[in-house]
Amino acid sequence: MYIVRDRTTKEIIHLNPAPLSQRLEGQEVYYQFDPDTMEIGKTDAYEIPKLFTINEKGEIVEPTLQEQVEQGAIILKPEEKIVNNQIIPKTLSERAADGLITLSPTHKIVGEGEDEEIVEKTLSEQVAEGLLTLSPTQKIVGEGEDERIVEESVAEKVVAEPIELAPNQKLVGGEIVEKTLRELFDEGLMTLDEVKEAKIAHYSQLAVEKRRHIIPDYKLQNAALGIYDDERVANYRATIQAYRAEFHRIEALVAQAETFEDIEAIMEHFPQEIVVSTDR
């Protein structure tokens, strides 16, 4: 079978059912054939595919996915691409390059291909990029994920010249440290209500720190991007809900406390590991 179609519109102008064994060409296929505006396709199939292209040999073949995209028969989602004639998700790097996801300045993408994930930059990287500024008395110790910021000793400074301490500060082993809430309360520097506010703020920050220890922020972002399966996302959601519930329990107990001792007696029970969701 032979077909003649317009080169520009791709509209089929003529169909010749002759077998390919006749080896027809040009006006043998169609008497009005014009090679400048028309092209000939041939196939030994009984039917012409709904979508097809004509290759360099003049054979009628089904188009690749890329050709179907170019013809408008398939519309890719922004986060999809074609590789080896298959539609697959773009990598995180590709999505970031295309503006489909936005990384915070403190995050980066590691790994390759399907194994890519978003992680927190090390403290050294953040300092090098100007995202984090250390005070003259601070330094970074450790490596990679174990890096942390520590204060340099001020013992030598204390010996060299007297240091004027703020009311909420004291000197311990040559280091300037904050007085405890107990000390501030006993010295009349804080009221019971102020202690309550400080304790609630402490537990709020503690909840965030403990949650980050078992579910770092970058894993929450990965979950939001659909990188993890539904079960893992559900467990993350249940864990965060458990943290919130425990914080609100503590908050209520602090508000009800009548003495400093009542506040100190409150014990936190934030989750120590991922909570398994019961929603299946």
C-alpha positions as semicolon CSV with decimal commas, in nm:
position;residue;x (nm);y (nm);z (nm)
1;M;0,000;0,000;0,000
2;Y;0,118;0,351;-0,085
3;I;-0,007;0,687;0,038
4;V;0,062;1,039;-0,087
5;R;0,033;1,326;0,161
6;D;0,095;1,699;0,168
7;R;0,440;1,776;0,312
8;T;0,312;2,079;0,505
9;T;-0,035;1,988;0,630
10;K;0,034;1,610;0,646
11;E;-0,310;1,556;0,491
12;I;-0,342;1,232;0,289
13;I;-0,408;1,321;-0,075
14;H;-0,413;0,978;-0,237
15;L;-0,410;0,613;-0,136
16;N;-0,282;0,344;-0,376
17;P;-0,354;-0,015;-0,261
18;A;-0,084;-0,165;-0,487
19;P;0,148;-0,416;-0,314
20;L;0,501;-0,303;-0,232
21;S;0,636;-0,575;-0,460
22;Q;0,550;-0,350;-0,756
23;R;0,812;-0,097;-0,632
24;L;0,612;0,205;-0,750
25;E;0,764;0,549;-0,745
26;G;0,658;0,910;-0,804
27;Q;0,374;0,944;-1,057
28;E;0,345;0,564;-1,071
29;V;0,186;0,598;-0,727
30;Y;-0,015;0,909;-0,806
31;Y;-0,030;1,069;-1,150
32;Q;-0,036;1,422;-1,003
33;F;0,251;1,361;-0,763
34;D;0,466;1,672;-0,699
35;P;0,788;1,591;-0,506
36;D;0,823;1,953;-0,390
37;T;0,491;1,961;-0,206
38;M;0,407;1,594;-0,156
39;E;0,569;1,286;-0,006
40;I;0,508;0,914;-0,054
41;G;0,480;0,659;0,223
42;K;0,460;0,283;0,188
43;T;0,358;-0,005;0,413
44;D;0,272;-0,372;0,382
45;A;0,014;-0,338;0,659
46;Y;-0,356;-0,361;0,581
47;E;-0,437;-0,043;0,775
48;I;-0,261;0,288;0,822
49;P;-0,198;0,382;1,186
50;K;-0,395;0,677;1,319
51;L;-0,066;0,848;1,398
52;F;0,235;0,782;1,177
53;T;0,549;0,930;1,029
54;I;0,739;0,854;0,712
55;N;1,102;0,762;0,773
56;E;1,403;0,820;0,546
57;K;1,330;0,497;0,360
58;G;0,978;0,613;0,281
59;E;0,827;0,359;0,521
60;I;0,516;0,436;0,723
61;V;0,599;0,386;1,091
62;E;0,434;0,468;1,422
63;P;0,584;0,786;1,573
64;T;0,799;0,786;1,882
65;L;0,668;0,948;2,199
66;Q;0,886;1,250;2,124
67;E;0,736;1,281;1,776
68;Q;0,385;1,250;1,924
69;V;0,469;1,532;2,166
70;E;0,593;1,744;1,877
71;Q;0,273;1,668;1,685
72;G;0,060;1,766;1,986
73;A;-0,087;1,417;2,026
74;I;0,068;1,385;2,373
75;I;0,109;1,668;2,623
76;L;0,375;1,616;2,887
77;K;0,333;1,749;3,239
78;P;0,597;2,007;3,336
79;E;0,765;1,754;3,566
80;E;0,785;1,480;3,299
81;K;1,037;1,399;3,026
82;I;1,095;1,132;2,762
83;V;1,389;0,891;2,790
84;N;1,429;0,585;2,570
85;N;1,076;0,635;2,437
86;Q;0,931;0,626;2,789
87;I;0,770;0,906;2,993
88;I;0,944;0,936;3,330
89;P;0,964;1,201;3,606
90;K;1,234;1,464;3,578
91;T;1,509;1,450;3,839
92;L;1,512;1,699;4,127
93;S;1,801;1,879;3,957
94;E;1,602;1,913;3,636
95;R;1,291;2,032;3,821
96;A;1,501;2,289;4,007
97;A;1,664;2,404;3,681
98;D;1,319;2,439;3,521
99;G;1,188;2,641;3,816
100;L;0,937;2,373;3,918
101;I;1,077;2,353;4,272
102;T;1,261;2,615;4,474
103;L;1,533;2,520;4,719
104;S;1,593;2,732;5,026
105;P;1,943;2,884;5,033
106;T;2,048;2,635;5,301
107;H;1,946;2,327;5,100
108;K;2,119;2,139;4,819
109;I;2,055;1,835;4,598
110;V;2,277;1,529;4,635
111;G;2,283;1,194;4,453
112;E;2,212;1,120;4,090
113;G;1,901;1,039;3,884
114;E;1,627;0,864;4,081
115;D;1,847;0,868;4,393
116;E;1,858;1,246;4,416
117;E;1,730;1,404;4,737
118;I;1,728;1,741;4,908
119;V;1,954;1,777;5,213
120;E;2,071;2,054;5,442
121;K;2,402;2,218;5,352
122;T;2,676;2,170;5,609
123;L;2,752;2,458;5,843
124;S;3,089;2,507;5,669
125;E;2,914;2,538;5,332
126;Q;2,666;2,788;5,473
127;V;2,949;3,000;5,617
128;A;3,147;2,979;5,290
129;E;2,841;3,097;5,094
130;G;2,768;3,383;5,333
131;L;2,444;3,226;5,456
132;L;2,569;3,197;5,813
133;T;2,789;3,438;6,006
134;L;2,991;3,330;6,308
135;S;3,070;3,570;6,589
136;P;3,438;3,629;6,672
137;T;3,409;3,382;6,959
138;Q;3,245;3,102;6,760
139;K;3,390;2,819;6,554
140;I;3,271;2,505;6,374
141;V;3,381;2,163;6,493
142;G;3,311;1,817;6,348
143;E;3,258;1,716;5,984
144;G;2,962;1,687;5,747
145;E;2,630;1,623;5,921
146;D;2,811;1,617;6,258
147;E;2,928;1,978;6,231
148;R;2,822;2,211;6,512
149;I;2,895;2,564;6,630
150;V;3,068;2,605;6,965
151;E;3,179;2,904;7,170
152;E;3,551;2,953;7,226
153;S;3,660;2,974;7,590
154;V;3,661;3,318;7,751
155;A;3,868;3,207;8,050
156;E;4,176;3,392;7,926
157;K;3,973;3,712;7,879
158;V;3,842;3,687;8,233
159;V;4,196;3,664;8,367
160;A;4,319;3,950;8,149
161;E;4,050;4,199;8,242
162;P;3,728;4,201;8,444
163;I;3,409;4,133;8,248
164;E;3,088;4,312;8,334
165;L;2,810;4,055;8,343
166;A;2,445;4,117;8,262
167;P;2,195;4,050;8,542
168;N;2,097;3,719;8,379
169;Q;2,458;3,599;8,340
170;K;2,713;3,428;8,564
171;L;3,065;3,291;8,532
172;V;3,119;2,914;8,552
173;G;3,466;2,768;8,499
174;G;3,582;3,076;8,316
175;E;3,279;3,070;8,082
176;I;2,995;3,319;8,071
177;V;2,667;3,130;8,095
178;E;2,301;3,215;8,139
179;K;2,156;3,185;8,486
180;T;1,895;2,916;8,528
181;L;1,528;3,001;8,553
182;R;1,544;2,890;8,916
183;E;1,819;3,142;8,988
184;L;1,642;3,422;8,800
185;F;1,317;3,349;8,984
186;D;1,481;3,324;9,328
187;E;1,669;3,651;9,266
188;G;1,346;3,828;9,171
189;L;1,457;3,884;8,811
190;M;1,160;3,689;8,674
191;T;0,797;3,656;8,781
192;L;0,614;3,323;8,775
193;D;0,426;3,429;8,461
194;E;0,756;3,512;8,290
195;V;0,892;3,172;8,391
196;K;0,584;3,012;8,237
197;E;0,638;3,200;7,911
198;A;1,005;3,096;7,907
199;K;0,916;2,733;7,975
200;I;0,653;2,723;7,698
201;A;0,905;2,876;7,456
202;H;1,161;2,617;7,571
203;Y;0,928;2,323;7,508
204;S;0,823;2,469;7,171
205;Q;1,187;2,484;7,060
206;L;1,259;2,143;7,213
207;A;0,972;1,991;7,013
208;V;1,116;2,131;6,690
209;E;1,468;2,008;6,773
210;K;1,353;1,659;6,868
211;R;1,133;1,636;6,557
212;R;1,423;1,745;6,336
213;H;1,637;1,474;6,494
214;I;1,408;1,197;6,369
215;I;1,252;1,382;6,070
216;P;1,488;1,651;5,933
217;D;1,332;1,944;5,746
218;Y;1,464;1,825;5,411
219;K;1,281;1,492;5,452
220;L;0,956;1,681;5,508
221;Q;1,024;1,871;5,185
222;N;1,097;1,544;5,004
223;A;0,765;1,408;5,134
224;A;0,582;1,720;5,011
225;L;0,737;1,673;4,666
226;G;0,600;1,318;4,645
227;I;0,940;1,146;4,659
228;Y;0,832;0,909;4,940
229;D;0,552;0,651;4,934
230;D;0,211;0,707;5,097
231;E;0,291;0,493;5,403
232;R;0,604;0,692;5,487
233;V;0,422;1,024;5,441
234;A;0,137;0,903;5,665
235;N;0,389;0,808;5,936
236;Y;0,553;1,150;5,913
237;R;0,213;1,315;5,947
238;A;0,125;1,101;6,251
239;T;0,461;1,183;6,413
240;I;0,413;1,557;6,372
241;Q;0,060;1,532;6,512
242;A;0,200;1,345;6,815
243;Y;0,455;1,622;6,874
244;R;0,182;1,887;6,857
245;A;-0,044;1,695;7,096
246;E;0,237;1,653;7,351
247;F;0,332;2,022;7,329
248;H;-0,028;2,132;7,388
249;R;-0,048;1,895;7,689
250;I;0,265;2,051;7,839
251;E;0,143;2,402;7,756
252;A;-0,180;2,339;7,948
253;L;0,008;2,203;8,253
254;V;0,241;2,504;8,259
255;A;-0,056;2,741;8,243
256;Q;-0,219;2,563;8,539
257;A;0,098;2,562;8,755
258;E;0,078;2,766;9,077
259;T;0,441;2,743;9,190
260;F;0,786;2,717;9,035
261;E;0,805;2,361;9,169
262;D;0,483;2,272;8,980
263;I;0,648;2,387;8,655
264;E;0,972;2,200;8,725
265;A;0,776;1,880;8,794
266;I;0,635;1,872;8,439
267;M;0,797;1,599;8,229
268;E;0,794;1,595;7,849
269;H;0,721;1,279;7,653
270;F;0,789;1,379;7,294
271;P;0,814;1,086;7,048
272;Q;1,162;0,931;7,031
273;E;1,103;0,762;6,695
274;I;0,874;0,772;6,393
275;V;0,510;0,714;6,489
276;V;0,341;0,445;6,281
277;S;0,016;0,580;6,139
278;T;-0,304;0,385;6,205
279;D;-0,471;0,542;5,902
280;R;-0,439;0,282;5,626
